[in-house]
């Protein structure tokens, strides 16, 4: 008995020392502000379980944030110091209920890669009923709901693409949650493309060290056994030849087995530079759905939905209108600004009004304040396509002029507050129907033509920068 107590004491001491090292690594990599706000409050829980490291935070909100952003990192840090660690638990310190165990653990077959449990880490906030729908995202939303229905899937894969912060991750987690609700015994795996690459590389390294294939076999078998495989941000495997080879075979086998596959990226399959053509072709055979930039009505609806989750918060209508009007880049920034406003009000005890909002979000509002002019757009497009600015307002219809002119009109509609007739007048007195046609045409071409999409992205970065 005494020997057991001594061993437990030694084990706790080892874990405590390892935690000091892990904290140091986190502080260096995360930076002072992020570390102090989210990671510094983590405490190590004294536990005799030699297989599990228990960490605790003071609130459920902080617990969820750390789980979502640092789950894999914490497990890998501890495993690099203490190979016997089999799992990490991230708990809420004051919770009376049984703590939820982090869904990251190793297996006896392949200790090097991180394994996900049968219940994937899904953000409980990201469900279908919490997703605000309008014309910009309706196709992607309906497709996501259809793929989450039990029975034979109507299509697979589902490929969702949009700029950052527009709701791709929300829909992917919603698919996972809805499918598990309908089929509780289903094997659902959710991971980022970076995570796919990391696990694959780890498995390959372990194979080389052990001189056998059990690690790579376990990695492949786990993913290909999924009933629903969800991989986010596939653009991050661009240029990684060996990872792409494994990704292609994984996708092919999941599809051949009639299983569900969901992939997301920041652009359409054909626009994924550095991704093999056979992969983009395979990802295009199901349903490709994009999420367009949110308009004012959607941005305002998102704020109303977000505010409904915080009934104690009081935010005046004119402040909500200010946020919706000025923060236009993406939904994530919009929600983050509202969260920041409410948090500051709670910390200071002040009421939220217009003056408080401007003082609190001044940097955000100033960053969103700059308005690109049509003249700037015309100059940028002309320089990019080596034309004279006058060509864009001329009557010339040659494609070498007409296509850049359509791109300039598209950018004017997207980046300025000018009306369609005003935009038409700035392009040689053309009417609003010509502008509408140009915008629709460029939207279509961005999904099909890699060069057009690349040109638009380059111009957007230049103009918005």
C-alpha positions in Angstrom: 0.0 0.0 0.0 2.8 2.4 0.9 4.5 1.6 -2.3 1.4 2.5 -4.3 1.1 5.8 -2.4 4.7 6.6 -3.2 4.3 5.8 -6.8 1.2 8.0 -7.0 3.1 10.9 -5.3 5.9 10.5 -7.8 3.5 10.5 -10.7 1.8 13.6 -9.4 5.1 15.4 -9.1 6.1 14.4 -12.6 2.8 15.7 -14.0 3.2 19.0 -12.0 6.6 19.5 -13.5 5.4 18.7 -17.0 2.6 21.2 -16.5 5.1 23.9 -15.7 6.9 23.2 -18.9 3.7 23.1 -20.9 2.6 26.4 -19.5 5.9 27.9 -20.6 5.5 26.7 -24.1 2.0 28.0 -24.3 3.1 31.4 -23.0 5.8 31.6 -25.7 3.6 30.5 -28.6 0.3 32.3 -27.7 1.6 35.7 -26.7 1.0 37.6 -23.5 -2.5 38.8 -24.1 -4.0 35.5 -25.2 -2.2 33.6 -22.6 -3.3 35.8 -19.8 -6.9 35.9 -20.8 -7.5 32.2 -21.6 -4.6 29.9 -20.6 -3.2 31.4 -17.5 -6.3 30.6 -15.5 -5.9 26.8 -16.2 -5.1 24.9 -13.1 -3.8 21.3 -12.8 -6.2 19.1 -10.8 -4.5 16.7 -8.3 -5.5 13.2 -9.4 -4.0 9.8 -8.8 -5.1 8.6 -12.2 -1.7 8.0 -14.0 -3.3 7.9 -17.5 -5.3 11.1 -17.5 -4.1 14.7 -16.9 -7.0 16.8 -15.5 -7.0 20.6 -16.1 -9.7 23.0 -14.8 -10.9 26.5 -15.6 -13.2 28.8 -13.6 -16.1 29.0 -16.1 -17.8 26.9 -18.6 -17.3 29.6 -21.3 -13.5 29.5 -20.8 -13.6 25.7 -20.7 -15.3 25.4 -24.0 -12.9 28.0 -25.6 -9.8 26.1 -24.5 -11.3 22.8 -25.6 -12.1 24.2 -29.0 -8.7 25.9 -29.5 -6.1 24.0 -27.5 -7.4 20.5 -27.0 -5.0 18.8 -29.4 -2.1 21.1 -28.5 -2.4 20.3 -24.7 -2.5 16.6 -25.4 0.6 16.7 -27.6 2.5 18.8 -25.2 1.9 16.4 -22.3 2.6 13.3 -24.5 5.9 14.7 -25.6 7.0 14.9 -21.9 5.1 12.0 -20.4 4.5 9.2 -23.0 2.3 7.3 -20.6 -0.4 10.0 -20.7 -3.4 8.6 -22.5 -5.9 11.5 -22.3 -6.3 15.0 -21.1 -9.5 16.2 -19.3 -10.5 19.9 -19.5 -13.1 20.6 -16.9 -15.0 23.5 -15.3 -13.7 23.9 -11.8 -17.0 24.8 -10.1 -19.2 22.3 -12.0 -21.0 19.8 -9.8 -21.8 17.5 -12.6 -19.3 14.8 -13.8 -16.7 16.6 -15.9 -16.6 16.0 -19.6 -13.5 14.2 -20.7 -11.6 15.8 -23.6 -12.2 13.8 -26.8 -8.5 13.3 -27.5 -6.7 10.2 -26.5 -4.1 7.6 -27.8 -4.8 4.0 -28.5 -2.7 0.9 -27.9 -2.4 0.3 -31.6 -1.0 3.6 -32.6 0.3 5.8 -29.7 1.8 8.5 -31.9 -1.2 10.0 -33.7 -4.0 11.6 -31.7 -7.2 9.6 -31.8 -10.7 11.1 -31.6 -13.2 9.3 -29.5 -16.5 8.1 -30.8 -18.0 11.4 -29.9 -16.3 14.2 -31.8 -15.6 17.6 -30.4 -18.5 19.6 -31.8 -19.2 23.2 -30.7 -22.6 23.2 -29.0 -23.3 26.7 -30.3 -23.1 25.6 -34.0 -26.4 24.0 -34.7 -28.9 24.4 -37.6 -31.4 26.3 -35.6 -28.8 28.9 -34.6 -27.7 29.5 -38.2 -29.2 32.7 -39.7 -30.3 32.0 -43.2 -30.9 34.3 -46.2 -30.2 34.3 -50.0 -26.4 34.5 -49.5 -26.2 31.1 -47.7 -29.5 29.3 -48.3 -28.1 26.7 -50.8 -25.3 25.8 -48.5 -27.6 25.6 -45.5 -30.2 23.4 -47.3 -27.5 21.1 -48.6 -26.0 20.8 -45.2 -29.3 19.8 -43.7 -29.9 17.3 -46.5 -26.6 15.6 -45.9 -27.3 15.3 -42.2 -30.5 13.3 -42.7 -30.4 9.6 -42.0 -30.7 7.0 -44.8 -28.9 6.9 -48.1 -27.3 10.3 -48.7 -28.7 12.2 -51.8 -25.2 13.4 -52.6 -21.6 13.2 -51.3 -19.3 14.9 -51.0 -20.7 18.3 -50.0 -18.1 21.0 -50.7 -18.7 24.3 -48.9 -16.6 27.4 -49.8 -16.6 31.0 -48.7 -14.3 33.7 -47.4 -13.2 33.4 -43.8 -15.7 34.0 -41.1 -18.9 33.5 -43.1 -20.3 30.3 -41.5 -18.6 27.3 -43.0 -17.4 25.9 -39.7 -20.9 26.5 -38.2 -22.5 24.4 -40.9 -20.0 21.6 -40.6 -20.5 21.3 -36.9 -24.2 21.5 -37.4 -24.1 18.6 -39.8 -22.1 16.5 -37.3 -24.5 17.3 -34.4 -27.7 16.6 -36.4 -26.4 13.4 -37.9 -25.4 12.1 -34.5 -28.8 13.0 -33.1 -30.4 11.0 -35.8 -27.9 8.2 -35.7 -26.3 8.1 -32.2 -24.1 5.1 -33.0 -22.6 6.7 -36.1 -18.8 7.1 -36.4 -18.3 10.8 -37.0 -14.9 12.4 -37.4 -14.4 16.2 -37.6 -10.9 17.6 -38.2 -9.1 20.4 -40.0 -6.9 19.7 -43.0 -4.0 20.8 -40.9 -4.9 18.1 -38.3 -5.2 15.5 -41.1 -1.7 16.5 -42.3 -0.2 16.4 -38.8 -1.6 13.0 -37.9 -0.5 11.6 -41.2 3.0 12.9 -40.8 3.1 11.6 -37.2 2.0 8.1 -38.4 4.7 8.1 -41.1 7.4 9.1 -38.6 6.3 6.4 -36.2 6.3 3.8 -38.9 9.9 4.7 -39.8 11.0 4.5 -36.1 9.3 1.2 -35.4 9.9 -0.2 -38.9 6.4 -1.5 -39.3 3.1 -0.2 -40.7 0.8 -0.4 -37.7 0.8 3.4 -37.2 -0.1 4.3 -40.7 -2.6 1.4 -40.9 -4.3 2.7 -37.8 -4.5 6.2 -39.1 -6.0 5.1 -42.5 -8.4 2.6 -40.9 -9.8 5.1 -38.5 -10.6 7.7 -41.1 -11.9 5.3 -43.7 -14.2 3.7 -41.1 -16.1 7.0 -40.6 -19.8 7.2 -41.4 -19.4 10.9 -41.7 -16.0 12.5 -42.3 -15.8 16.3 -42.1 -12.5 18.1 -43.1 -12.2 21.9 -42.8 -10.0 24.3 -44.7 -8.7 21.8 -47.3 -6.6 24.6 -48.9 -4.0 24.0 -46.3 -2.7 20.8 -47.9 -1.8 22.7 -51.0 1.7 21.7 -52.2 2.0 18.8 -49.7 2.4 15.9 -52.1 2.5 13.0 -49.7 -0.4 14.4 -47.7 -2.4 14.9 -50.9 -1.8 11.3 -51.9 -3.2 10.0 -48.7 -6.1 12.5 -48.7 -7.0 11.4 -52.2 -7.2 7.7 -51.2 -9.1 8.5 -48.0 -11.7 10.6 -50.0 -12.0 7.9 -52.6 -12.6 5.1 -50.2 -15.1 7.0 -48.1 -17.0 7.9 -51.3 -16.8 4.4 -52.7 -18.3 3.0 -49.5 -21.3 5.3 -49.8 -20.4 7.3 -46.7 -20.9 11.0 -46.1 -18.1 13.4 -46.8 -18.0 17.2 -46.1 -15.1 19.4 -47.2 -14.7 23.1 -46.8 -12.3 25.6 -48.3 -11.9 29.3 -48.9 -12.6 28.9 -52.6 -14.3 26.6 -55.1 -12.5 23.3 -56.0 -11.3 24.5 -59.3 -9.7 27.6 -57.6 -7.6 25.5 -55.2 -4.1 26.3 -56.4 -1.5 23.7 -55.4 -4.1 20.9 -55.1 -3.9 18.0 -57.5 -6.5 18.0 -60.3 -7.6 14.5 -59.4 -8.5 15.7 -55.9 -10.4 18.8 -57.1 -12.2 16.7 -59.7 -13.3 14.2 -57.0 -14.5 16.9 -54.7 -16.6 18.4 -57.4 -18.7 15.3 -58.2 -21.1 15.9 -55.3 -22.6 19.3 -54.5 -20.6 22.5 -54.4 -22.2 25.3 -52.4 -20.8 28.7 -51.7 -21.6 31.3 -49.0 -21.5 34.8 -50.3 -20.8 37.9 -48.3 -23.6 38.9 -45.9 -25.7 41.9 -46.8 -26.9 44.4 -44.3 -30.1 42.6 -43.5 -28.3 39.4 -42.7 -25.7 41.1 -40.6 -28.4 42.8 -38.5 -30.3 39.5 -38.1 -27.1 37.8 -36.9 -26.7 40.4 -34.2 -30.4 40.0 -33.1 -29.8 36.2 -32.9 -26.6 36.6 -31.0 -28.2 39.1 -28.6 -31.1 36.7 -27.9 -28.6 34.3 -26.3 -27.6 36.9 -23.8 -30.9 38.1 -22.3 -29.3 40.2 -19.6 -27.4 42.3 -22.1 -29.0 45.6 -23.2 -27.8 46.9 -26.5 -29.8 49.8 -28.1 -31.0 49.5 -31.7 -28.9 52.4 -32.9 -25.8 50.6 -31.7 -26.8 47.4 -33.4 -27.4 49.3 -36.6 -23.9 50.9 -36.3 -22.2 47.5 -36.0 -24.2 46.0 -38.8 -23.5 48.9 -41.1 -19.8 49.4 -40.4 -18.5 45.8 -39.8 -19.1 44.2 -43.2 -16.1 41.9 -43.8 -17.4 38.8 -42.1 -19.8 37.4 -39.6 -17.1 36.3 -37.2 -15.8 39.9 -36.8 -19.3 41.1 -36.3 -20.2 38.6 -33.5 -16.8 39.3 -31.9 -17.4 43.0 -31.8 -20.8 42.5 -30.1 -19.2 40.1 -27.6 -16.5 42.6 -26.9 -19.0 45.4 -26.4 -21.1 43.4 -23.9 -18.0 42.1 -22.0 -16.6 45.6 -21.6 -19.9 46.9 -20.3 -20.1 44.1 -17.8 -16.5 44.7 -16.6 -17.0 48.4 -16.2 -20.6 48.5 -15.1 -21.4 51.1 -17.7 -24.5 51.1 -19.9 -24.1 50.5 -23.6 -24.9 53.5 -25.7 -23.5 55.1 -28.9 -20.7 56.9 -27.1 -19.7 53.7 -25.2 -19.7 51.7 -28.5 -17.6 54.2 -30.3 -15.1 54.4 -27.4 -14.9 50.7 -27.0 -14.8 49.6 -30.6 -13.0 52.7 -32.0 -10.2 50.6 -33.6 -12.6 48.2 -35.2 -14.9 50.9 -36.5 -12.0 53.0 -37.8 -10.6 49.9 -39.6 -14.0 49.4 -41.3 -14.5 53.0 -42.1 -12.4 53.4 -45.2 -14.4 53.3 -48.3 -12.9 52.3 -51.6 -13.9 54.6 -54.5 -14.9 53.5 -58.0 -12.0 55.6 -59.4 -9.6 53.5 -57.2 -11.1 50.3 -58.5 -10.8 51.4 -62.1 -7.2 52.4 -61.7 -6.3 49.1 -59.9 -8.1 46.9 -62.6 -6.5 48.9 -65.4 -3.1 48.4 -64.0 -3.7 44.7 -63.3 -4.8 44.0 -66.8 -2.4 46.5 -68.4 -5.2 48.7 -69.9 -5.8 52.4 -69.8 -8.4 53.6 -67.4 -10.3 55.1 -70.3 -10.8 51.6 -71.8 -13.1 50.6 -68.9 -15.5 53.4 -69.7 -15.2 53.1 -73.5 -17.7 51.3 -75.8 -15.1 48.7 -76.7 -16.5 45.1 -76.5 -13.4 43.0 -77.1 -13.1 40.4 -74.4 -9.7 41.8 -73.3 -11.5 45.0 -72.3 -15.0 43.7 -71.5 -14.0 41.1 -68.9 -11.8 43.6 -66.9 -14.7 46.0 -67.1 -17.1 43.4 -65.7 -14.6 42.7 -62.9 -14.4 46.4 -62.1 -18.2 46.6 -61.9 -18.3 43.5 -59.7 -15.7 45.1 -57.3 -17.6 48.4 -57.3 -20.8 46.6 -56.3 -18.9 44.7 -53.6 -16.6 47.3 -52.2 -18.6 50.6 -52.4 -22.0 51.8 -51.3 -22.8 53.2 -54.7 -26.2 52.2 -56.3 -26.3 50.2 -59.5 -27.3 53.2 -61.6 -24.4 55.2 -60.1 -21.9 52.4 -60.9 -23.3 52.2 -64.4 -22.8 56.0 -64.9 -19.1 55.7 -63.8 -18.6 53.1 -66.5 -19.4 55.2 -69.5 -23.1 55.8 -68.8 -24.2 52.2 -68.8 -27.5 51.3 -67.2 -28.1 49.3 -64.1 -29.0 46.0 -65.9 -25.5 46.0 -67.4 -24.0 46.2 -63.9 -26.3 43.4 -62.7 -25.2 41.2 -65.6 -21.5 42.0 -65.0 -21.8 41.1 -61.3 -23.6 37.8 -62.0 -21.2 36.9 -64.7 -18.1 37.4 -62.6 -19.7 35.4 -59.7 -20.3 32.5 -62.1 -16.8 32.7 -63.6 -15.1 32.7 -60.1 -16.5 29.2 -59.6 -15.3 28.0 -62.9 -12.2 30.0 -64.0 -9.2 29.8 -61.8 -7.5 32.8 -63.5 -10.6 35.1 -63.0 -10.9 34.0 -59.4 -7.2 34.6 -58.8 -7.4 38.1 -60.4 -10.4 39.1 -58.3 -8.7 37.9 -55.1 -5.5 39.8 -55.9 -7.5 43.0 -56.6 -9.6 42.5 -53.4 -6.4 42.2 -51.3 -4.9 45.3 -53.0 -8.0 47.5 -52.6 -9.0 46.4 -49.1 -5.5 46.6 -47.9 
